[in-house]
């Protein structure tokens, strides 16, 4: 059977027949085999149908990475529901916006995570569509809540037919450019994109995959547990980002697959635990960002022992993937580009007049192919604005395509600022700053300047046991970048504010400027 004709439920069933009692999900609390994942998710689906879930109804999951998250998600899919993940960093009003915007009828959440009862956060919110609350963690459910275990009691409700073209999930954008929008993706798109992705990176049934990227994000959900099930790997959900704990887990479980943002690997490299534990099992690493120091890729290979490191570029609207580097690319290419378009996907860059630019010239990145979203849920205006009549998705990202089709992401168009008439791209400045031997990370924003309009301000993290004076860094910058790019203000910080996907939240830096 062609895998592209699968749905997520039929994929899970097929892998259960193939791998049977092999472990699929492993955590400190419990473990499930491939057969059990298939069996329990079917029981959950029957219970959801008995609760009144109809085909196409939306069901939210607002919880950290845990085995129950995966079982619930597959159960939703088997009941022909549409999965709506919610960011665990959101507060009550933010979560309520997504629940109401998606018209979710059911929510799975937790009562104890980092001392937060998530149900209490939405207790005072007006949620007209929400009918049922289900407690995922092993905490006593309150009067208006159902314990997750109650969904594991067998029910004989027939499950609806599901086709590859059915919507599988609605993932809301981060809302950095306005209100979050719900991105719709089908079963077929998820299967096709991540069958390619997982095969391309070399993931296989012998791998042990530590999923640090949050399940509410495409990277943790689709490139995480879904890709693992596709290849028959063992999934180890990690609920919090803790470099020391990650190192211990790699040693304990012989983890071989560890994707994540550059900050993940930088934290491991600077951890005092690194020399105390054996991490030689590491084999595959996948990362991505506009700015990655070449030294980080070198350290991942030579100090952390990764055999394969791939950088990639994607966005929620592209089912998570647009371009990927080749495992055979050199350090410089892996660090400074995000590879070329995946099979059957087109990429081009255009200028402000909607004209395609020449190779080597910066422009807005446009993407077209089978991976492009079905649109924004209940938002045809935003869909029309993002996807033109020829099927091109306008990403809002600025990049440079070289003559070999490799893309270099220079910035989000919204982050660009103009210094005395020159366009300045923060990621380009950050990349240069990270070449300084004393600098570990940098984030750059544009701030108002009476004479130049705007100028660069840099927030800098130094490497351990390194010191640097502001004047010295300004002088170094003048020697290594065009004058209009040189930061006029520099702040040394211990850490940068990042979201759960590891991306620096620039708007928070702007608030303190």
N, C-alpha and C positions, 0 to 999 in steps of 0.2 A: 504493500500500500504506500502510495506517495505521501510523505510526511506533510506536504503542503495542503493536502486535503483533510488533515486532522483538525479537530478543535482541541482546546486545552483538556477537556474531559476525556476525549478519545485517546489523546497522547498519554495521559496518566494511566488509563486502562491498559494501553498497549505496553507501557513500560513495566506495569505491575506483572503482566504475563511474562515479560522477558526477564525481569530481575527478582521477582518473587520476594523471598525473605531477606534479600540484601537490604541493609540499612539505607534509608533515604533521608531522614531527618534526625539529627542528634543534638541534644542540649543537656545541660546539667539536670534538668527536671524530668525529661522523658525522651524516648526515642521511638521512631516509627519506621517500619520496613516499607518497601515499595507497595507490597500487597496491602498493608494496613492503611497507607495513605489513600489508596484507591477505595478500600472498603469504608473507612470512616468518612471520607468526603462524600460518598454516596449516601450514607446514613444522614449526614448533616443536610445534604440537598433535599432528601425526603422530608425532613423536619421543617426546612424552610418553606417548602411547598405547602405543608400542612399549616404553617403560620400565615398563609395567604400570599406568598410571593408568586407573582405571575411572570411569564416570560418577558424579559426586557426591563423589569423593575430594578431599581438601583439599590445596592446594599453597601454601606460604608464600613471600612475597617480603620479604626483609630487606635493604633497600638504599636509597641516596639517590635523588633524582630523576635519572633518566637515560633515554635513549631505549630502552635494553634492558629497563627496568622495564615500559614500556608494551607492547613486543613480547611479553615473557614473560606479562604479565597477559592479553592478548588470546589468546595461545596456550593458556593454562590454560582460558579460557572456551570456546575452540573445541574443546578436548578434553573438554568437559562437566565439567571440574573446578571446584572452588570456591576462589576466591582468598582467601588469608588474609594481609593486609599486617601487617608487624611494624614497630613504631616503632624508628628507627635510634638513638634515645637509650637504648634498653634495654640492660641488661647480660645476660650469659649466662643467669643463673637466670630472669630475667624472660622472655627469649625462649623458654627451654625450657618454661616454664609454658604459653605460648601454643601452642607446637608440640605439646605433649602434650595440652593441653585440646582442641585442634582435631583431634588425631590426624592431623596433616599427614604425608603420605608423602614429599613432595619439598620441598626448600627451594632457592630462588634467593637468592644473597647475593653479597657482594663481599669481596675480600681486602685492598683498599687504599682506605679512606675515612677521612680525618682521622687517618691513621697507625694505623688499627684494622683488624685482620684479623678479620672477624666470625665466620668459621668457627672460629677459635681460641677464641672466647668460649664456644662450646657444646661444645668438644671433650671436656670432662670430665663433661658432663651426661648423665643417663640419658634417652635418647630412643628408646623402644621402637617407635614407629610410623614413625620417619624412615628411609627406605630410600636416598634419592638426594640428593646435594648438587651444585648446579650453580653455577659461578663466573660471575657476570655481567660483571665488569670484565675488562679485557685483561691479566690476570695469570696466570702459569703455575698451572694447577690441580695440586693435590697428588694423591697416590695414590688417595684415596677420593672424589675430586671429578671432575666432568665440566666441561670448558670450554663456555661458552655457544655458541661457534661450532660445536661438534659437533652442536648441535640445529638448525643451519641446513642440514645435509645432508639432501637429499630422502629421504623415506620414503613408501612407498605404503600407509600404514595408513588405512583408511576411518575417518572421524570420526563420532562418535555424533550422533544427533538431539538437538537442544536445544529446549526450549519456553520461552516467556516466563515461565512459573510456576516454572521451575527456580531453585534458589538459585544466585546468581552470586558472592556473597562473604560472608565472615564477618569483620567488623571488631570488634576487641576494644575495649571501653570503657577509659577511662584508669585505672580502678581507684582513683579518688580516694575512693570510699566502700566499699572492700573489694577483693576479688579481681577482676581484669578478667573481663568476661563477653563471650562471642562473639555479636555481633548479626548475625542472618541477614537477607539482603535478596535479592529475586529480580531477574532481568533486567528484567522488566516494571516493577517499582518504580523501578529506576535510570533506565530509559529515560523513563518518564512524568514523574518528578520533574524530571529535568535537561533534558528537552525544554522543559518549562514554564519552568524557571529561566533557561536560556540565551536563550530567546526573549524573556522578560520583561526581562532586563537589556540586551538589544539586541546580543548577540554575533552576528557574521556572518562570512561566508567571506573578508572582507577583513581581518579582525583578526589581529593577531600577539600571541599570549597567552604572557606570561612567567609560568610556574607556579612561584612561590616556595613556596607552601604544599606541605608534604610529601605525596608520593603515598600514603604509608601512612595518611593522614587523608582523610576524606570530601571536605574542601575541595580538596585537591590532586588526588585521584583522580577523583571524580565531577563536582565543579564545575570541575575542572581539565582533564585530558586527555580525559575522556569527553565533557564538554560541548563541547570544541573540535572533536572528531571529528563530533559531531552537527551543528555549524554550518559545518564545512569550514574552520575557522581553522588557523593554523600554531601549533604548540606548541613553546615554548622551555623545556625543563626547567631549573630552577635548583637545583643540589644543596645549596648552602649559603646562609644568609641573610647577605648582605654588602651594606649600603646603597650603598657606593661602586661596587661591581661591578654592582649592579642599575642604577644611574644610567648607567653606561657602556654596559650592554646595551640599555637603552631607546634611547639615542642611536644605537648601532651598527645595531640591527635594527629601528628604528622601531616599538617595542612600543606597542600601543594598549590592551591589556587587562592590568590588573595588580591582581588582588584580593589581600587579605591582612588580617591583624589590624591594629588601630590602631598598634601598635608599628612596623610596616613603614613606614607613611607618616610617622610622627613621626621615624624614623631618616633618611628621605630628606630631610625638611624641614630637619633640622639638619646635614646633610652639607656639608662644604666643597666637594664636587664639583658641587653643584647648579648653581652659576653657570658651571661650566666646560663643561657638556654640554647638548645640545639635547634636551629631553624633551617637546617640543610635540606629539609623536605620541600621547601618552597620551589615551585617550578614555573608558574604562570602569574604574570602581573599585567593588569590593564588599567591605564590611567588616562587622564585627559584634562586639559586646561589650556587657556590661551598662553599661559606663561609657565614653562617648565625648564628649570636650569639643566643644561647638558650634564652637569656634575651629578645631578640626582639620578639620571638614567644610568650613568656610569657606576654610581654607588649601589644602585639596585642590582646591577649585574655582578659587580665585583665584591661588594661587601655583604649583600643580602642573599646572593646566590641564585637569583632568578635566571632560568634558562631562556624564557621568552618574555619580553616586555613589549606591549603594544599600546600606542596612544590612539585615541579615537575621538571623533566629534559627532555629536548628535543633539537632538532636542526632543522634548516630549511630543511635539507635532510630527516628528519623523519616526515614530515608534522607537525612539531612543538612539538610532544609529543613522549616520549619513556617510562618514568616511572612516577608514581604518588604515593604520600603518601596516607594513608587512613585518613578520617576525625577523626577516633578514635585513631590515633597514639598519643603518648605522646609528650610533648614539645621537649624532647631530640631527639627523632626519626625524628620529623618534621624539626628540625633545622639542624641536622647533616647528614641526608640522603635525597635522592630525591625519596624515595619510591621504589616500584617494578614495573616490566614491566606491561603495560596495556594489556588487553585481546588480545590474538592471536599475540602477539609480543614476540620475544625471545631476551634475553640479555646475553652476556658472556664477560669475560675479558681474554685477551691473553697477553703472554709475547713477547719479541722481536723475538723469534723463531716461532711465530705463534701458540704456544701451549697454550691451555686453562689453566689458573692458578687456584689454589685451592681457596675455599671460604676464605675470609680474606686477600688474597694476592692482591697487586695492579697490574693492567694491563690495556692495552688499551681496551676501551669499544667498543664492536661490537654489532650491532643491525640487526635483520632480521624480516620481517613481511610485512603486507599489507601497512604499513605506509611509506615504503622506497621509495624515489623519483624515478621517471621514468628515471632520469639521468640529466646530465647538458646539457643545450641547446647548440647545435652545438659544443659540446666538448666531443666526445667519449673517448678521451685519459684520461681526468680527471674522467669521469664516471667509466672507467675500473679500474683506480687507487683507487677509493673510494669504489666501490662495487665489491667484489670478485666473482668468478665463482659459489660459493654456495649461493650467494644472501646476504652475510653479508656486512653491511655498516661499514667501518672502520672510527670511529668518530674522532680519533685524541685526544679524551679525555681520561684521566687517572682516573680510579675509582677502588673501592673495593666492591665486591659483598659479602654480608654476607650469612650465611647458610639459611636465610629466603628469600633470593632473593632481599633484599633491597640494593640499590646502594648508595655508598658514592662517590661523585665526588671529587677527590683530585686535579685535575688540567688538563689544556690543556697540551698535551705532549710537545708542542713547548715552554711552559713557564717554564718547569722544568730546573733547573740548577744544576751543580755538584760541591759540596764543598768538596775538598780533597778526591774525590772518592765516596762520598755519594750523592745519588739523593735527591735534595731538591725541594719540591713542594710548591710554594708560597701560595696556598689556605690553606694548612695545617698550615703554619706559621701564616697567617692572622687570622685563626680561633682561634688560641691560644692567639694571641695579643688581640683579641676582648673580651677575657675573663677577661682582666684587667679592674677593676672597673671604671677607668677614661677614657677608650677608647671607642669611638663610632664606628669608621670605620678604617680599615687599608688596605693598598695595598703594596705588596712586589714584588720586582723584583730582579734579579740576576745581580750583577755588577762585573767587572773584579777585580781580586786580585792577586798580584804577587806570594804570597805564596800558597794560596788555590785554585787558578784557578778562582773561582767565590765565592762570598759571598752574603748574603742577605742585601738588603737595604729596609727599611720600611718607607712608608709615612703614617702618623698617624693623624686622626682627633679626638680631645678630645671632651668629652661630655660637655655641657654647664656648666660653673662655676667650671670646673675642671682644675687643673694644674699638670704638670708632667715634671720632668727633664729627659734628655736623659740618664744620667748615671743610674738613678733610674730604668728606663725602661729596660736598658741593663741588670742590675742586676736581675730584676724580670724575664726577659726572660731566663737568665741562670738557674734560679730556676724552670722554667716551661716548658722548651723544651730542646732537645738534643743540645749540644754546636754548632754543625755544622749548626743548623737552626737559631741560634741567630743572629739578624740583627747587622751588624758591623757599619752601618750608619742609623741614624734615622732623619727624617725631619717631623716636625709638620706643618700641613697645615690646611687651613680653609675648603677646599673642594678638591675632587678628580675629574680628568677629566673623564666624563662618556659619553657613546654614548646614542642615543635616547632610547635604550632598558634598560638603567640603568647600563650597564656593564662598569667597569673601563677600560679605554683605556691605557693599560700598555705601549704601544709603545711611548705614549707621556711622560710618567714618565721616560722612558729610554732615551728620547731625552734630558732631563734636568739633567741626571745623569753623 
